[in-house]
């Protein structure tokens, strides 16, 4: 990692500086031409107030942040440039109350949480572009909201509304609304170009141009193209693609008629980074709420893959062999990663009549496809000898022994086809009489007390490898035996293809009236359609845990290590058709809403009150992959075991239901002084079932309310001045999710107790299922404090900071499980009530000092820094195998140098101290030992190691 960082940083620095000097020389010849600076000079203190910024999201007319009745946060283009985010999620990490898991999944498909709500993609934080959703449903399978768009130089600013009117004016705004406001053309021709380079083979070109066509018609167009070797070393091009978008806007001379036409095309490919195997110091008892297993960044170790820039993805395991629903052998490319290809068209129209009525109509249409080819780590890391012994006993020897036993019983077909195929393909099967004499009868006579001994004897003598035959592992890439002392593990590739469409229309009718003050009334109707059609298939592969990771095929070998007979796998796929499902469906939504913005007492008191009602018709056809179909080539009766356990799509299960919900919000803001205000908000928001929910409901209908609700209360104070801005907010929310269904077996049912009172290991499969409703609700209270300090005694310096304190707790989560005790079973209750919500920090801190050196020194240099802190987080909220992941901090630093008024160069280093920690991880189990037999193993997703980036910005 260190060599890669240093080598690339030097190379890119030299290239960038040479380009900057060349461009600067050209620009110097044009100094007589006035131009906007490459980055805005530090504005006057009066203009710097963050609270004085005007927002358009969550309001019915442009409003200062200081005057809003709810919490709103903003990031402008200068902020985005300075922060240099790796992704949408990384950008949102700078919003108080958001946790985007450090963007450690890559550029797309990260999980985002808001104020303690459960982590689930962008389910509770839908993304909007210019007030319309990028896709109506913010929770579709395998396509998180950040898949549908990318930020570029065409993004003017980002506005984030948490709660309140976000759930009234927009669909699915239960937690937060994130609105990306697009640049449009102005009365002056302008544009920009940015070349960005990074230490991981990253090259990105951004451009935008905008200006007038005539006095009333304006345009803007821009986009980006990027290639990258990847934030983790995958051995091939990890990210490649881009986006182009543009708009035409018309405004009448009197400003009362406005029209806009927007279009974008996204065609991109992004690697997906998932958990890596980890080793922790050994422990012998499971973690409990009172004594959790604490992961220590100083003692955790990687198993074969380094944490800073290592990956299970590699050139040798890039291609995944699968067997599809028709028995065809296919090959999927993990380099496709997340593969969005979407076209979006948006239209906007507004008209203000002389009577004072105003009409706003917005509509968008998105259509395209996406893929999700990702590799998930199995928690199976083991020395090759142990791993292969388990495969031999569990997947080869035991099935063959069982099949031969049935032959001796004169009931050969009682053995599953898989077992019979193993016997016929990989063993020199004994006749029924010989097996009876050597194994069956001795087993019966000894009451099976000698089972292990006789089975091992059978394996040692009967495999086609002959006496001493066993299983060997060979690299798929070159056919050679794996390196000595290798570690092996299962990996689970996910291969998904999706086709998606979304269309939304939003009409607002507004009128101002005077009645005990001034009212700005808004009446709105909303309609949307969206469709999803996906096919998801998993495989089970075997790889080495090394860099690079190698796909492995298993063979029976003789005592000399030579391959004998057919492979036990197919190009590294141990189960080419492991699991998965497919679904096709659509949803149609109608909503009506009303919002009143009321100003009184000479506009010192502002009140927002709103109500929304929405209904949804959801149709889903779901097909699960079920076991098992044999697709031996040519209809052969025997052959490679990998062909004989293919899960294929079963019959469809259907959902066709209508759901409805309503919510309200009331907030007030009172200006104590022009620069000091207090506010309070109460709201109840809802979320109708998503397509993901529809997939679940098609399999098991909800037994209670399928609509999610959240009650939110908050209040705070805001202050602005020339040298100090502050906003302090206290909040409380109670989240009631849709009903979940726990399925467990009725171990006391007479059909499976064989005359007793409780099922046994011999009868458990006959027990009927019990469908138990439960929820995973949360309550959370906390505080958010934001400050901006501009000390006058240090010209050009300011520091922005925010801190979030919260206490998210689970409620209503108890459900029943069945535990095996010897040869019998017993019930146990799993409850998460009172536990902290999984993957949630109680303390977050974000400090951002900035120093423009020009006012003090005359140097055209701006220095930036950032310190991010996240407190400890539980892997999940269950009270079994409780695992606590460590707190961590990240330090970022950068500088921007104005070469000329048009040209600047920026340097940015992320994770300057190369901090090691994890944004998420599975619980650790006391009985899962690391390959060395001393420590324990697990899987977790680490922070990216230190990276450096450089950008050359040119504006005109």
Secondary structure, 3 states (H helix, E strand, C coil): CHHHHHHHHHHHHHHHHHHHHHHHHHHHCCCCCCCCCCCCCCCCHHHHCHHHCEECCCCCCCEEHHHCCCEEEEEEHHHHHHHCCCCHHHHHCCCCCEECHHHCCCCCCCCCEECCCCCCCCCCEEEEECCEECCCCCCECCECHHHCCCCCCCEEEEEEEECCCHHHHCCCCCCEEEEEEECCCCCCCEEEEEEEEECCCEEEEEEEEEEECCCCEEEEEEEEEEEECCCCCCCCCCEEEEEEEEEEEEECCCCCEEEEEEEEEEECCECCCCCEEEEECCCCCCCCCCCCEECCCCCCEECCCCCCCCCCCCCCCCEEEEECCCCCEEEEEHHHEECCEEEEEEEEEEEECCCCCEEEEEEEEEEEEEEECEEEECCCCEEHHHHHHHHHHHHHHHHHHHHHHHHHCCCHHHCCHHHHHHHHHHECCCCHHHHHHHHHHHHHHCCCCCHHHHHHHHHHHHECCCCCCEEEEEECCCCCECCCCCEEEEEEEEEEEEEEEEEEEEEEEEEEEECCCEEEEEEEEEEEEEEEEEEEEEEEEEEECCCCCCEEEEEEECCCCCEEEEECCECCEEEEEEEEEEEEEEEEEEEEEEEEEEEECCCCEEEEEEEEEEEEEEEEEEEEEEEEECCCHHHCCCCCHHHHCEEEECCCEEEEEEEEEEEEEEEEEEEEECCEEEEEEEEEEEECCCHHHHHHHHHCCCCCCCCEEEEEEEEEEEEECCCEEEEEEEEEEEEECCCEEEEEECCCCHHHCCCCCCCECCCHHHCCEEEEEECCEEEEEEEEEEEEECCCCCCCEEEEEEEEEECCEEECCCEEEEEEECCEEEEEEECCCCCECCCCCCEEEEEEEEEECHHHHCCCEEEEEEEEEECCEECCCCCCCCEEECCEEEEEEEEEEECCCCEEEEEEEECCCCCCCEEEECCCCCCCECCCCCCEEEEEEECCCCEEEEEEEEEC
